[in-house]
């Protein structure tokens, strides 16, 4: 889990059969979602000037729709070999 306040709060009730592992601070390479955003920025959102908030939202939605059309890319971006050690397919 990342270190978002709702993941690190003492109010979080964690089931006894789950052991949370918090990601180190400032380690976006360990969080696959960060890599998804990097991919979207690099391919559809960078080097652009947006007129207003609505055009930003429109561009993000378009980028997201482009991304979901290529599920193999999502899998390769988010895959972490170290997370599957000892797991048979």
C-alpha positions as a Markdown table, in Angstrom:
| # | Residue | x | y | z |
|---|---|---|---|---|
| 1 | Unk | 0.0 | 0.0 | 0.0 |
| 2 | Unk | 1.1 | 3.5 | -0.5 |
| 3 | Unk | 1.4 | 5.8 | 2.4 |
| 4 | Unk | -1.9 | 7.6 | 1.9 |
| 5 | Unk | -3.4 | 8.8 | 5.1 |
| 6 | Unk | -6.3 | 6.4 | 4.9 |
| 7 | Unk | -3.9 | 3.5 | 4.5 |
| 8 | Unk | -1.7 | 4.5 | 7.5 |
| 9 | Unk | -4.3 | 5.6 | 9.9 |
| 10 | Unk | -4.6 | 3.8 | 13.2 |
| 11 | Unk | -8.4 | 3.7 | 12.6 |
| 12 | Unk | -7.9 | 1.2 | 9.8 |
| 13 | Unk | -9.2 | -2.2 | 10.9 |
| 14 | Unk | -7.0 | -4.8 | 9.1 |
| 15 | Unk | -8.2 | -8.4 | 9.0 |
| 16 | Unk | -5.8 | -10.7 | 10.9 |
| 17 | Unk | -5.1 | -12.8 | 7.8 |
| 18 | Unk | -3.7 | -9.8 | 5.9 |
| 19 | Unk | -0.3 | -8.3 | 6.5 |
| 20 | Unk | 0.0 | -4.8 | 5.0 |
| 21 | Unk | 3.3 | -3.8 | 3.4 |
| 22 | Unk | 3.7 | -0.1 | 3.1 |
| 23 | Unk | 5.7 | 1.2 | 0.1 |
| 24 | Unk | 8.7 | 3.3 | 1.0 |
| 25 | Unk | 8.2 | 7.1 | 0.8 |
| 26 | Unk | 9.1 | 8.7 | -2.5 |
| 27 | Unk | 9.4 | 5.4 | -4.4 |
| 28 | Unk | 6.9 | 5.9 | -7.3 |
| 29 | Unk | 8.7 | 3.1 | -9.3 |
| 30 | Unk | 7.2 | 0.6 | -6.8 |
| 31 | Unk | 3.7 | 1.8 | -7.3 |
| 32 | Unk | 2.4 | 0.6 | -10.7 |
| 33 | Unk | -0.3 | 3.3 | -10.8 |
| 34 | Unk | 2.5 | 5.9 | -11.0 |
| 35 | Unk | 3.9 | 4.1 | -14.1 |
| 36 | Unk | 0.4 | 4.2 | -15.7 |
| 37 | Unk | 0.3 | 8.0 | -15.2 |
| 38 | Unk | 3.8 | 8.3 | -16.6 |
| 39 | Unk | 2.8 | 6.3 | -19.7 |
| 40 | Unk | -0.3 | 8.4 | -20.3 |
| 41 | Unk | 1.6 | 11.6 | -19.9 |
| 42 | Unk | 4.4 | 10.5 | -22.2 |
| 43 | Unk | 2.0 | 9.2 | -24.9 |
| 44 | Unk | -1.1 | 11.5 | -24.8 |
| 45 | Unk | -0.8 | 14.4 | -22.3 |
| 46 | Unk | 2.7 | 15.9 | -22.6 |
| 47 | Unk | 3.8 | 19.0 | -24.5 |
| 48 | Unk | 0.3 | 20.4 | -24.6 |
| 49 | Unk | -1.3 | 23.7 | -23.4 |
| 50 | Unk | -4.9 | 23.4 | -22.2 |
| 51 | Unk | -7.4 | 26.2 | -22.6 |
| 52 | Unk | -9.3 | 25.5 | -19.4 |
| 53 | Unk | -10.2 | 22.9 | -16.8 |
| 54 | Unk | -12.8 | 21.2 | -19.2 |
| 55 | Unk | -10.1 | 20.6 | -21.9 |
| 56 | Unk | -7.9 | 19.1 | -19.3 |
| 57 | Unk | -10.6 | 16.7 | -18.2 |
| 58 | Unk | -11.4 | 15.9 | -21.8 |
| 59 | Unk | -7.8 | 15.1 | -22.6 |
| 60 | Unk | -7.4 | 12.9 | -19.6 |
| 61 | Unk | -10.6 | 11.0 | -20.5 |
| 62 | Unk | -9.4 | 10.6 | -24.0 |
| 63 | Unk | -6.0 | 9.3 | -22.8 |
| 64 | Unk | -7.7 | 6.9 | -20.4 |
| 65 | Unk | -9.9 | 5.6 | -23.2 |
| 66 | Unk | -6.8 | 5.1 | -25.4 |
| 67 | Unk | -5.1 | 3.2 | -22.7 |
| 68 | Unk | -7.9 | 0.8 | -22.0 |
| 69 | Unk | -7.9 | -0.1 | -25.6 |
| 70 | Unk | -4.5 | -1.7 | -25.1 |
| 71 | Unk | -4.8 | -4.0 | -22.1 |
| 72 | Unk | -1.5 | -5.8 | -22.9 |
| 73 | Unk | 0.3 | -2.4 | -22.4 |
| 74 | Unk | -1.5 | -1.9 | -19.1 |
| 75 | Unk | -0.3 | -5.4 | -18.0 |
| 76 | Unk | 3.3 | -4.8 | -19.1 |
| 77 | Unk | 3.4 | -1.4 | -17.4 |
| 78 | Unk | 2.0 | -2.6 | -14.1 |
| 79 | Unk | 3.7 | -6.0 | -14.0 |
| 80 | Unk | 6.2 | -6.4 | -11.2 |
| 81 | Unk | 8.2 | -9.6 | -11.5 |
| 82 | Unk | 9.3 | -9.4 | -7.9 |
| 83 | Unk | 5.7 | -9.6 | -6.8 |
| 84 | Unk | 5.3 | -13.0 | -8.4 |
| 85 | Unk | 8.3 | -14.8 | -7.1 |
| 86 | Unk | 7.4 | -18.4 | -6.4 |
| 87 | Unk | 4.0 | -18.1 | -8.0 |
| 88 | Unk | 3.2 | -20.6 | -10.7 |
| 89 | Unk | 1.0 | -19.5 | -13.6 |
